[in-house]
Amino acid sequence: MATLNIDGKEYDTEQLSEAAREQLASIQLVDQKLAQLQQEAAILQTARNAYAQALQAELPKES
């Protein structure tokens, strides 16, 4: 039996209506996508930092 906690109240997911289960599935899908996008953003930020460091190394040195 899976339970869902919303605002401090426990719900048995098997007792939810079909519409409520569909909404829950949508929330779970969106949460997964957000986590994936956050990971991608972290990867992109790391790449950006590396490119910025490489650029810094290529800039003319002050005399």
TIVORO-773457 format. One record per atom (N, C-alpha, C): residue number from 1; atom name; x, y, z. Coordinates in steps of 0.05 Angstrom, whole numbers, plus 5000, padded with zeros to 4 digits. Example, Ala and Ser with C-alpha at 12.3 -4.5 7.8 and 13.67 -1.06 7.14 Angstrom:
2
<r><pos>1</pos><site>N</site><east>5264</east><north>4886</north><up>5156</up></r>
<r><pos>1</pos><site>CA</site><east>5246</east><north>4910</north><up>5156</up></r>
<r><pos>1</pos><site>C</site><east>5264</east><north>4934</north><up>5156</up></r>
<r><pos>2</pos><site>N</site><east>5257</east><north>4955</north><up>5142</up></r>
<r><pos>2</pos><site>CA</site><east>5273</east><north>4979</north><up>5143</up></r>
<r><pos>2</pos><site>C</site><east>5258</east><north>5001</north><up>5157</up></r>
//
This chain:
63
<r><pos>1</pos><site>N</site><east>5017</east><north>4976</north><up>5000</up></r>
<r><pos>1</pos><site>CA</site><east>5000</east><north>5000</north><up>5000</up></r>
<r><pos>1</pos><site>C</site><east>5018</east><north>5025</north><up>5000</up></r>
<r><pos>2</pos><site>N</site><east>5016</east><north>5041</north><up>4979</up></r>
<r><pos>2</pos><site>CA</site><east>5031</east><north>5065</north><up>4978</up></r>
<r><pos>2</pos><site>C</site><east>5014</east><north>5088</north><up>4990</up></r>
<r><pos>3</pos><site>N</site><east>5029</east><north>5106</north><up>5004</up></r>
<r><pos>3</pos><site>CA</site><east>5015</east><north>5129</north><up>5015</up></r>
<r><pos>3</pos><site>C</site><east>5026</east><north>5154</north><up>5004</up></r>
<r><pos>4</pos><site>N</site><east>5011</east><north>5174</north><up>5006</up></r>
<r><pos>4</pos><site>CA</site><east>5018</east><north>5201</north><up>4997</up></r>
<r><pos>4</pos><site>C</site><east>5013</east><north>5220</north><up>5020</up></r>
<r><pos>5</pos><site>N</site><east>5032</east><north>5238</north><up>5025</up></r>
<r><pos>5</pos><site>CA</site><east>5030</east><north>5257</north><up>5047</up></r>
<r><pos>5</pos><site>C</site><east>5027</east><north>5285</north><up>5034</up></r>
<r><pos>6</pos><site>N</site><east>5004</east><north>5297</north><up>5039</up></r>
<r><pos>6</pos><site>CA</site><east>4999</east><north>5325</north><up>5029</up></r>
<r><pos>6</pos><site>C</site><east>4990</east><north>5341</north><up>5052</up></r>
<r><pos>7</pos><site>N</site><east>5004</east><north>5363</north><up>5057</up></r>
<r><pos>7</pos><site>CA</site><east>4998</east><north>5381</north><up>5079</up></r>
<r><pos>7</pos><site>C</site><east>4995</east><north>5366</north><up>5106</up></r>
<r><pos>8</pos><site>N</site><east>5012</east><north>5347</north><up>5110</up></r>
<r><pos>8</pos><site>CA</site><east>5012</east><north>5332</north><up>5135</up></r>
<r><pos>8</pos><site>C</site><east>4991</east><north>5311</north><up>5138</up></r>
<r><pos>9</pos><site>N</site><east>4976</east><north>5306</north><up>5117</up></r>
<r><pos>9</pos><site>CA</site><east>4955</east><north>5285</north><up>5118</up></r>
<r><pos>9</pos><site>C</site><east>4963</east><north>5262</north><up>5099</up></r>
<r><pos>10</pos><site>N</site><east>4960</east><north>5238</north><up>5109</up></r>
<r><pos>10</pos><site>CA</site><east>4966</east><north>5214</north><up>5094</up></r>
<r><pos>10</pos><site>C</site><east>4942</east><north>5205</north><up>5078</up></r>
<r><pos>11</pos><site>N</site><east>4948</east><north>5197</north><up>5053</up></r>
<r><pos>11</pos><site>CA</site><east>4927</east><north>5186</north><up>5035</up></r>
<r><pos>11</pos><site>C</site><east>4937</east><north>5160</north><up>5024</up></r>
<r><pos>12</pos><site>N</site><east>4919</east><north>5140</north><up>5024</up></r>
<r><pos>12</pos><site>CA</site><east>4925</east><north>5114</north><up>5011</up></r>
<r><pos>12</pos><site>C</site><east>4921</east><north>5118</north><up>4981</up></r>
<r><pos>13</pos><site>N</site><east>4942</east><north>5115</north><up>4965</up></r>
<r><pos>13</pos><site>CA</site><east>4939</east><north>5121</north><up>4937</up></r>
<r><pos>13</pos><site>C</site><east>4920</east><north>5102</north><up>4923</up></r>
<r><pos>14</pos><site>N</site><east>4916</east><north>5079</north><up>4934</up></r>
<r><pos>14</pos><site>CA</site><east>4897</east><north>5060</north><up>4922</up></r>
<r><pos>14</pos><site>C</site><east>4868</east><north>5070</north><up>4925</up></r>
<r><pos>15</pos><site>N</site><east>4864</east><north>5087</north><up>4945</up></r>
<r><pos>15</pos><site>CA</site><east>4837</east><north>5097</north><up>4950</up></r>
<r><pos>15</pos><site>C</site><east>4831</east><north>5123</north><up>4935</up></r>
<r><pos>16</pos><site>N</site><east>4851</east><north>5134</north><up>4921</up></r>
<r><pos>16</pos><site>CA</site><east>4846</east><north>5158</north><up>4906</up></r>
<r><pos>16</pos><site>C</site><east>4830</east><north>5153</north><up>4881</up></r>
<r><pos>17</pos><site>N</site><east>4816</east><north>5173</north><up>4872</up></r>
<r><pos>17</pos><site>CA</site><east>4800</east><north>5170</north><up>4847</up></r>
<r><pos>17</pos><site>C</site><east>4820</east><north>5168</north><up>4824</up></r>
<r><pos>18</pos><site>N</site><east>4809</east><north>5158</north><up>4802</up></r>
<r><pos>18</pos><site>CA</site><east>4826</east><north>5156</north><up>4777</up></r>
<r><pos>18</pos><site>C</site><east>4837</east><north>5183</north><up>4770</up></r>
<r><pos>19</pos><site>N</site><east>4821</east><north>5204</north><up>4771</up></r>
<r><pos>19</pos><site>CA</site><east>4830</east><north>5231</north><up>4765</up></r>
<r><pos>19</pos><site>C</site><east>4853</east><north>5240</north><up>4783</up></r>
<r><pos>20</pos><site>N</site><east>4850</east><north>5234</north><up>4809</up></r>
<r><pos>20</pos><site>CA</site><east>4871</east><north>5241</north><up>4828</up></r>
<r><pos>20</pos><site>C</site><east>4897</east><north>5226</north><up>4822</up></r>
<r><pos>21</pos><site>N</site><east>4895</east><north>5200</north><up>4815</up></r>
<r><pos>21</pos><site>CA</site><east>4918</east><north>5184</north><up>4809</up></r>
<r><pos>21</pos><site>C</site><east>4932</east><north>5195</north><up>4783</up></r>
<r><pos>22</pos><site>N</site><east>4916</east><north>5204</north><up>4764</up></r>
<r><pos>22</pos><site>CA</site><east>4927</east><north>5216</north><up>4740</up></r>
<r><pos>22</pos><site>C</site><east>4942</east><north>5242</north><up>4747</up></r>
<r><pos>23</pos><site>N</site><east>4931</east><north>5258</north><up>4764</up></r>
<r><pos>23</pos><site>CA</site><east>4944</east><north>5283</north><up>4772</up></r>
<r><pos>23</pos><site>C</site><east>4970</east><north>5276</north><up>4787</up></r>
<r><pos>24</pos><site>N</site><east>4970</east><north>5256</north><up>4804</up></r>
<r><pos>24</pos><site>CA</site><east>4994</east><north>5247</north><up>4818</up></r>
<r><pos>24</pos><site>C</site><east>5015</east><north>5238</north><up>4799</up></r>
<r><pos>25</pos><site>N</site><east>5007</east><north>5222</north><up>4779</up></r>
<r><pos>25</pos><site>CA</site><east>5026</east><north>5213</north><up>4759</up></r>
<r><pos>25</pos><site>C</site><east>5038</east><north>5237</north><up>4743</up></r>
<r><pos>26</pos><site>N</site><east>5022</east><north>5257</north><up>4738</up></r>
<r><pos>26</pos><site>CA</site><east>5032</east><north>5280</north><up>4724</up></r>
<r><pos>26</pos><site>C</site><east>5052</east><north>5295</north><up>4741</up></r>
<r><pos>27</pos><site>N</site><east>5046</east><north>5298</north><up>4766</up></r>
<r><pos>27</pos><site>CA</site><east>5065</east><north>5311</north><up>4785</up></r>
<r><pos>27</pos><site>C</site><east>5091</east><north>5296</north><up>4786</up></r>
<r><pos>28</pos><site>N</site><east>5090</east><north>5270</north><up>4787</up></r>
<r><pos>28</pos><site>CA</site><east>5114</east><north>5253</north><up>4788</up></r>
<r><pos>28</pos><site>C</site><east>5130</east><north>5256</north><up>4763</up></r>
<r><pos>29</pos><site>N</site><east>5117</east><north>5257</north><up>4740</up></r>
<r><pos>29</pos><site>CA</site><east>5130</east><north>5261</north><up>4714</up></r>
<r><pos>29</pos><site>C</site><east>5144</east><north>5288</north><up>4713</up></r>
<r><pos>30</pos><site>N</site><east>5130</east><north>5309</north><up>4722</up></r>
<r><pos>30</pos><site>CA</site><east>5142</east><north>5335</north><up>4722</up></r>
<r><pos>30</pos><site>C</site><east>5165</east><north>5337</north><up>4741</up></r>
<r><pos>31</pos><site>N</site><east>5163</east><north>5324</north><up>4765</up></r>
<r><pos>31</pos><site>CA</site><east>5185</east><north>5324</north><up>4784</up></r>
<r><pos>31</pos><site>C</site><east>5210</east><north>5310</north><up>4772</up></r>
<r><pos>32</pos><site>N</site><east>5206</east><north>5288</north><up>4757</up></r>
<r><pos>32</pos><site>CA</site><east>5228</east><north>5275</north><up>4744</up></r>
<r><pos>32</pos><site>C</site><east>5241</east><north>5293</north><up>4723</up></r>
<r><pos>33</pos><site>N</site><east>5224</east><north>5306</north><up>4707</up></r>
<r><pos>33</pos><site>CA</site><east>5235</east><north>5324</north><up>4686</up></r>
<r><pos>33</pos><site>C</site><east>5250</east><north>5347</north><up>4699</up></r>
<r><pos>34</pos><site>N</site><east>5240</east><north>5358</north><up>4720</up></r>
<r><pos>34</pos><site>CA</site><east>5254</east><north>5380</north><up>4734</up></r>
<r><pos>34</pos><site>C</site><east>5281</east><north>5371</north><up>4744</up></r>
<r><pos>35</pos><site>N</site><east>5282</east><north>5347</north><up>4756</up></r>
<r><pos>35</pos><site>CA</site><east>5307</east><north>5337</north><up>4766</up></r>
<r><pos>35</pos><site>C</site><east>5327</east><north>5333</north><up>4743</up></r>
<r><pos>36</pos><site>N</site><east>5317</east><north>5323</north><up>4720</up></r>
<r><pos>36</pos><site>CA</site><east>5334</east><north>5319</north><up>4697</up></r>
<r><pos>36</pos><site>C</site><east>5344</east><north>5346</north><up>4687</up></r>
<r><pos>37</pos><site>N</site><east>5327</east><north>5366</north><up>4685</up></r>
<r><pos>37</pos><site>CA</site><east>5335</east><north>5392</north><up>4676</up></r>
<r><pos>37</pos><site>C</site><east>5355</east><north>5405</north><up>4695</up></r>
<r><pos>38</pos><site>N</site><east>5352</east><north>5401</north><up>4721</up></r>
<r><pos>38</pos><site>CA</site><east>5371</east><north>5412</north><up>4740</up></r>
<r><pos>38</pos><site>C</site><east>5398</east><north>5399</north><up>4737</up></r>
<r><pos>39</pos><site>N</site><east>5399</east><north>5373</north><up>4731</up></r>
<r><pos>39</pos><site>CA</site><east>5424</east><north>5360</north><up>4726</up></r>
<r><pos>39</pos><site>C</site><east>5437</east><north>5371</north><up>4700</up></r>
<r><pos>40</pos><site>N</site><east>5421</east><north>5374</north><up>4680</up></r>
<r><pos>40</pos><site>CA</site><east>5431</east><north>5386</north><up>4655</up></r>
<r><pos>40</pos><site>C</site><east>5442</east><north>5414</north><up>4659</up></r>
<r><pos>41</pos><site>N</site><east>5428</east><north>5430</north><up>4675</up></r>
<r><pos>41</pos><site>CA</site><east>5437</east><north>5457</north><up>4681</up></r>
<r><pos>41</pos><site>C</site><east>5464</east><north>5456</north><up>4696</up></r>
<r><pos>42</pos><site>N</site><east>5467</east><north>5438</north><up>4714</up></r>
<r><pos>42</pos><site>CA</site><east>5493</east><north>5435</north><up>4729</up></r>
<r><pos>42</pos><site>C</site><east>5515</east><north>5428</north><up>4709</up></r>
<r><pos>43</pos><site>N</site><east>5509</east><north>5410</north><up>4691</up></r>
<r><pos>43</pos><site>CA</site><east>5529</east><north>5402</north><up>4671</up></r>
<r><pos>43</pos><site>C</site><east>5537</east><north>5426</north><up>4653</up></r>
<r><pos>44</pos><site>N</site><east>5516</east><north>5440</north><up>4644</up></r>
<r><pos>44</pos><site>CA</site><east>5521</east><north>5463</north><up>4627</up></r>
<r><pos>44</pos><site>C</site><east>5537</east><north>5485</north><up>4642</up></r>
<r><pos>45</pos><site>N</site><east>5531</east><north>5489</north><up>4668</up></r>
<r><pos>45</pos><site>CA</site><east>5546</east><north>5509</north><up>4683</up></r>
<r><pos>45</pos><site>C</site><east>5575</east><north>5501</north><up>4686</up></r>
<r><pos>46</pos><site>N</site><east>5580</east><north>5475</north><up>4690</up></r>
<r><pos>46</pos><site>CA</site><east>5607</east><north>5466</north><up>4692</up></r>
<r><pos>46</pos><site>C</site><east>5622</east><north>5470</north><up>4665</up></r>
<r><pos>47</pos><site>N</site><east>5609</east><north>5464</north><up>4643</up></r>
<r><pos>47</pos><site>CA</site><east>5621</east><north>5469</north><up>4617</up></r>
<r><pos>47</pos><site>C</site><east>5626</east><north>5499</north><up>4613</up></r>
<r><pos>48</pos><site>N</site><east>5607</east><north>5515</north><up>4620</up></r>
<r><pos>48</pos><site>CA</site><east>5611</east><north>5544</north><up>4617</up></r>
<r><pos>48</pos><site>C</site><east>5635</east><north>5554</north><up>4633</up></r>
<r><pos>49</pos><site>N</site><east>5637</east><north>5544</north><up>4657</up></r>
<r><pos>49</pos><site>CA</site><east>5660</east><north>5552</north><up>4674</up></r>
<r><pos>49</pos><site>C</site><east>5687</east><north>5543</north><up>4661</up></r>
<r><pos>50</pos><site>N</site><east>5687</east><north>5519</north><up>4649</up></r>
<r><pos>50</pos><site>CA</site><east>5711</east><north>5510</north><up>4636</up></r>
<r><pos>50</pos><site>C</site><east>5718</east><north>5527</north><up>4612</up></r>
<r><pos>51</pos><site>N</site><east>5697</east><north>5534</north><up>4596</up></r>
<r><pos>51</pos><site>CA</site><east>5702</east><north>5552</north><up>4573</up></r>
<r><pos>51</pos><site>C</site><east>5712</east><north>5579</north><up>4582</up></r>
<r><pos>52</pos><site>N</site><east>5701</east><north>5590</north><up>4603</up></r>
<r><pos>52</pos><site>CA</site><east>5710</east><north>5616</north><up>4614</up></r>
<r><pos>52</pos><site>C</site><east>5739</east><north>5615</north><up>4623</up></r>
<r><pos>53</pos><site>N</site><east>5747</east><north>5593</north><up>4635</up></r>
<r><pos>53</pos><site>CA</site><east>5775</east><north>5589</north><up>4644</up></r>
<r><pos>53</pos><site>C</site><east>5793</east><north>5587</north><up>4619</up></r>
<r><pos>54</pos><site>N</site><east>5784</east><north>5573</north><up>4599</up></r>
<r><pos>54</pos><site>CA</site><east>5800</east><north>5570</north><up>4575</up></r>
<r><pos>54</pos><site>C</site><east>5802</east><north>5597</north><up>4561</up></r>
<r><pos>55</pos><site>N</site><east>5781</east><north>5612</north><up>4560</up></r>
<r><pos>55</pos><site>CA</site><east>5782</east><north>5639</north><up>4548</up></r>
<r><pos>55</pos><site>C</site><east>5802</east><north>5656</north><up>4564</up></r>
<r><pos>56</pos><site>N</site><east>5800</east><north>5655</north><up>4590</up></r>
<r><pos>56</pos><site>CA</site><east>5818</east><north>5671</north><up>4607</up></r>
<r><pos>56</pos><site>C</site><east>5847</east><north>5665</north><up>4600</up></r>
<r><pos>57</pos><site>N</site><east>5853</east><north>5639</north><up>4596</up></r>
<r><pos>57</pos><site>CA</site><east>5880</east><north>5631</north><up>4590</up></r>
<r><pos>57</pos><site>C</site><east>5889</east><north>5641</north><up>4562</up></r>
<r><pos>58</pos><site>N</site><east>5871</east><north>5646</north><up>4544</up></r>
<r><pos>58</pos><site>CA</site><east>5877</east><north>5655</north><up>4517</up></r>
<r><pos>58</pos><site>C</site><east>5879</east><north>5685</north><up>4514</up></r>
<r><pos>59</pos><site>N</site><east>5870</east><north>5700</north><up>4535</up></r>
<r><pos>59</pos><site>CA</site><east>5871</east><north>5729</north><up>4533</up></r>
<r><pos>59</pos><site>C</site><east>5900</east><north>5739</north><up>4535</up></r>
<r><pos>60</pos><site>N</site><east>5905</east><north>5761</north><up>4521</up></r>
<r><pos>60</pos><site>CA</site><east>5932</east><north>5772</north><up>4523</up></r>
<r><pos>60</pos><site>C</site><east>5939</east><north>5779</north><up>4552</up></r>
<r><pos>61</pos><site>N</site><east>5964</east><north>5774</north><up>4559</up></r>
<r><pos>61</pos><site>CA</site><east>5973</east><north>5780</north><up>4586</up></r>
<r><pos>61</pos><site>C</site><east>5982</east><north>5810</north><up>4586</up></r>
<r><pos>62</pos><site>N</site><east>5976</east><north>5823</north><up>4609</up></r>
<r><pos>62</pos><site>CA</site><east>5984</east><north>5851</north><up>4612</up></r>
<r><pos>62</pos><site>C</site><east>6014</east><north>5852</north><up>4616</up></r>
<r><pos>63</pos><site>N</site><east>6027</east><north>5872</north><up>4604</up></r>
<r><pos>63</pos><site>CA</site><east>6056</east><north>5875</north><up>4606</up></r>
<r><pos>63</pos><site>C</site><east>6063</east><north>5894</north><up>4628</up></r>
//
